[in-house]
Every structure is written in structure tokens, then in C-alpha cells.
Amino acid sequence: MPDPEFEKLLELCSKWTNDDAEYIFDCSLKDDAPDDVKKAFEKLKKMQKEYDDAGILV
């Protein structure tokens, strides 16, 4: 189970991603995404990689 920060980041970033891939982590951000969303998306992808490496399914 992901922590609350992960859930918040996922919700924020999902509003700013293009639907150009099957999984949100493979999507690109919209061109007009604010800098804080770009930073949050990078953090979200890093957290997802850590979950994957630990074998935690999200």
C-alpha cells in the first residue's frame, strides 16, 4: 500500500499528464504543466521505481 504522499502526487500529476501511454509513469506531461507538477512527477516516478524494486505492487 503506497503512502499518502504517493497518493497525493499521483492525483496531482494525473491532471497534468497526456494520455499517451498505458501507465501514468510512461506518459508525458502537458507542455503547460507548472514547475511544481514537473518536480512532483519526477518524485512520483522515483517513488514508483522504489516500490517496483521492493516488489510492492501499487
Backbone as a chain_set.jsonl record, in Angstrom:
{"seq": "MPDPEFEKLLELCSKWTNDDAEYIFDCSLKDDAPDDVKKAFEKLKKMQKEYDDAGILV", "coords": {"N": [[0.852, -1.186, 0.0], [0.71, 2.112, -0.978], [2.145, 5.134, 0.42], [0.469, 8.05, 1.86], [1.539, 10.39, 0.688], [2.404, 9.527, -1.83], [-0.063, 8.93, -3.0], [-1.221, 11.512, -3.093], [0.563, 12.829, -4.819], [0.194, 11.313, -7.112], [-2.474, 11.883, -7.73], [-2.33, 14.669, -8.228], [-0.5, 14.761, -10.405], [-1.791, 13.248, -12.331], [-3.675, 14.899, -13.4], [-2.247, 16.472, -15.081], [-1.0, 15.007, -17.031], [-0.462, 13.747, -20.333], [-2.497, 11.516, -22.128], [-0.841, 9.448, -23.316], [0.27, 6.994, -23.029], [0.082, 3.655, -21.659], [0.437, 3.419, -18.897], [0.573, 5.784, -16.225], [3.146, 6.497, -15.452], [4.637, 6.268, -17.691], [3.716, 8.206, -19.298], [3.746, 11.479, -20.82], [4.152, 14.83, -19.597], [1.836, 17.539, -19.852], [2.518, 20.36, -21.935], [2.106, 22.824, -20.7], [2.355, 22.355, -18.011], [2.851, 23.251, -14.631], [5.923, 24.143, -12.886], [6.077, 23.01, -10.298], [4.5, 20.766, -10.593], [5.956, 19.334, -12.441], [8.224, 18.711, -10.916], [6.982, 17.196, -8.936], [6.087, 15.056, -10.474], [8.474, 13.851, -11.249], [9.363, 13.047, -8.731], [7.317, 11.285, -8.076], [7.679, 9.284, -10.03], [10.17, 8.346, -9.193], [9.519, 7.345, -6.662], [7.784, 5.302, -7.45], [9.567, 3.63, -8.797], [11.133, 2.816, -6.642], [9.195, 1.375, -5.205], [8.705, -0.636, -7.098], [11.238, -1.86, -7.184], [11.302, -2.892, -4.626], [9.387, -4.754, -4.796], [6.759, -4.107, -4.336], [3.438, -3.84, -5.148], [1.52, -1.392, -6.738]], "CA": [[0.0, 0.0, 0.0], [1.524, 3.329, -1.029], [1.882, 6.097, 1.489], [-0.423, 9.144, 1.449], [2.238, 11.324, -0.197], [2.345, 8.935, -3.163], [-1.436, 9.119, -3.49], [-1.405, 12.925, -3.408], [1.347, 13.122, -6.016], [-0.463, 10.646, -8.23], [-3.68, 12.649, -8.06], [-1.9, 15.935, -8.815], [0.14, 14.557, -11.699], [-2.724, 12.668, -13.3], [-4.402, 16.01, -14.024], [-1.347, 17.178, -15.985], [-0.348, 14.106, -17.987], [-1.106, 13.405, -21.596], [-2.856, 10.1, -22.122], [-0.097, 8.929, -24.449], [0.848, 5.694, -22.683], [-0.838, 2.83, -20.869], [0.628, 3.71, -17.471], [0.872, 7.201, -15.981], [4.586, 6.7, -15.308], [5.2, 6.299, -19.038], [3.101, 9.334, -20.001], [4.446, 12.754, -20.773], [3.374, 15.913, -19.004], [1.374, 18.579, -20.776], [3.51, 21.428, -22.103], [1.861, 23.95, -19.793], [2.39, 21.903, -16.611], [3.678, 24.112, -13.775], [7.183, 23.565, -12.419], [5.868, 22.164, -9.13], [3.957, 19.5, -11.08], [7.086, 18.628, -13.057], [9.018, 18.168, -9.807], [6.169, 16.162, -8.3], [6.049, 13.907, -11.374], [9.776, 13.179, -11.122], [9.367, 12.389, -7.418], [6.375, 10.173, -8.183], [8.324, 8.214, -10.788], [11.224, 7.8, -8.338], [8.856, 6.536, -5.641], [7.277, 4.106, -8.113], [10.715, 2.756, -9.036], [11.479, 2.231, -5.347], [8.183, 0.347, -4.941], [8.97, -1.753, -8.015], [12.461, -2.547, -6.737], [10.991, -3.596, -3.383], [8.361, -5.753, -5.078], [5.465, -3.63, -3.854], [2.52, -3.514, -6.239], [0.685, -0.218, -6.499]], "C": [[0.893, 1.242, 0.0], [1.174, 4.286, 0.094], [1.027, 7.255, 0.965], [0.24, 10.148, 0.511], [2.191, 10.826, -1.649], [0.967, 9.167, -3.774], [-1.698, 10.57, -3.899], [-0.666, 13.31, -4.68], [0.685, 12.525, -7.257], [-1.693, 11.424, -8.68], [-3.321, 13.962, -8.757], [-1.384, 15.725, -10.241], [-0.823, 14.016, -12.747], [-3.529, 13.748, -14.022], [-3.569, 16.703, -15.107], [-0.646, 16.274, -16.993], [-1.175, 13.985, -19.258], [-1.442, 11.924, -21.513], [-2.181, 9.411, -23.304], [0.618, 7.613, -24.152], [-0.142, 4.954, -21.782], [-0.771, 3.167, -19.378], [1.041, 5.169, -17.293], [2.375, 7.461, -15.937], [5.301, 6.738, -16.649], [4.641, 7.452, -19.864], [4.032, 10.541, -19.968], [3.534, 13.779, -20.102], [2.947, 16.89, -20.091], [2.399, 19.712, -20.8], [3.338, 22.56, -21.109], [1.827, 23.538, -18.315], [3.305, 22.819, -15.798], [4.936, 23.377, -13.288], [6.992, 22.645, -11.218], [5.295, 20.802, -9.528], [5.069, 18.675, -11.723], [7.957, 17.978, -11.985], [8.27, 17.032, -9.124], [6.142, 14.9, -9.157], [7.362, 13.138, -11.312], [9.855, 12.425, -9.795], [8.457, 11.168, -7.435], [7.0, 8.999, -8.927], [9.435, 7.554, -9.971], [10.62, 6.89, -7.264], [8.339, 5.232, -6.249], [8.408, 3.121, -8.376], [11.138, 2.072, -7.74], [10.483, 1.137, -4.967], [8.421, -0.873, -5.821], [10.175, -2.555, -7.557], [12.218, -3.357, -5.469], [9.928, -4.674, -3.587], [6.986, -5.393, -4.574], [4.602, -3.241, -5.049], [1.634, -2.35, -5.841], [-0.45, -0.229, -7.484]], "O": [[1.736, 1.401, 0.883], [0.073, 4.261, 0.643], [0.882, 7.417, -0.247], [-0.421, 10.701, -0.368], [1.968, 11.606, -2.575], [0.855, 9.556, -4.937], [-2.322, 10.826, -4.929], [-1.202, 14.031, -5.522], [0.627, 13.158, -8.311], [-1.92, 11.6, -9.877], [-3.937, 14.325, -9.759], [-1.787, 16.43, -11.166], [-0.672, 14.306, -13.933], [-4.008, 13.527, -15.135], [-4.106, 17.428, -15.944], [0.22, 16.737, -17.736], [-2.4, 14.104, -19.253], [-0.715, 11.163, -20.875], [-2.848, 8.86, -24.18], [1.466, 7.171, -24.927], [-1.069, 5.544, -21.225], [-1.791, 3.196, -18.69], [1.774, 5.718, -18.116], [2.829, 8.531, -16.341], [6.442, 7.19, -16.734], [5.051, 7.65, -21.008], [4.978, 10.599, -19.182], [2.315, 13.614, -20.05], [3.616, 17.04, -21.113], [3.063, 19.981, -19.799], [4.317, 23.193, -20.714], [1.329, 24.283, -17.471], [4.414, 23.128, -16.232], [4.99, 22.147, -13.285], [7.66, 21.616, -11.116], [5.573, 19.797, -8.873], [5.114, 17.455, -11.563], [8.378, 16.83, -12.131], [8.87, 16.016, -8.772], [6.172, 13.791, -8.623], [7.362, 11.907, -11.321], [10.353, 11.3, -9.742], [8.798, 10.13, -6.868], [6.868, 7.85, -8.504], [9.623, 6.339, -10.048], [11.139, 5.807, -6.991], [8.446, 4.174, -5.629], [8.235, 1.915, -8.201], [11.464, 0.885, -7.739], [10.88, 0.087, -4.463], [8.349, -2.009, -5.352], [10.141, -3.785, -7.542], [12.853, -4.39, -5.259], [9.606, -5.418, -2.661], [6.136, -6.266, -4.4], [4.998, -2.408, -5.864], [1.071, -2.325, -4.747], [-1.289, 0.672, -7.471]]}, "num_chains": 1, "name": "protein.A"}
